Amino acid sequence: MRTAILASGRGSNLQALIEACQNGSLPIEIVAVGSDQLETGALKRAEAAGIPTRVFLVRDYPHRQAQEEDLLIWMRENRVELLLLAGYMRVLGSEFIRQANFPVVNIHPSLLPAFPGLHAQRQAVEYGVKVSGCTVHLVDEGLDSGPIILQEAVPVLPGDTEESLAQRILVVEHRIYPEAVRLLVLGKVERTGRRVQILQKEG
Ligand code: GRF
């Protein structure tokens, strides 16, 4: 399945997806990587893997919608069938989501619907929850609000900081993001309204 990935930062989830493709556990073809930032770790990792990259700097556009129109053109040119957000720090507008006629998937470092938005790990530490985790979900028009494909819990330990919790969650992210995408592309993700069921068939 022809897949594009959007990432804004260091790109460790992008790297996990690239490696899952390379070792044969994830049957997608990453055909393009885009970023809204220059010279990110994500772009460097994509280039190292031989994947074409494009930068869509918001400052180059008169308004956000123009940037998203360009993103859609870029995805059409690349005949994209699946879009994965891997630390993409911009919310995609409702017009983009409406026009994208392919699934859009995101990973978020909390057990949604708890702690959506920025600094999810900091929010979890400050709130004092004993369990947090990460969520892979389909993207809808809201903020981190789409149907949930997979989640996994991670303990919040006494003395945790935002950084230590983020690191513990990240290890799990790198495992469940490729796994959730694998289930989706193998047709094992069945959606009824906002509820997603994982089908337990072989393969
Ligand atoms: C991850 O924690 C992801 O859940 C969130 O942004 C972070 C991206 O990290 N959406 P990386 O760029 O994949 O290393």
Residues whose N, C-alpha, C, O or C-beta is under 5 A from the ligand:
A	BS01	GRF	G9 R10 G11 S12 N13 L14 A86 G87 I107 H108 P109
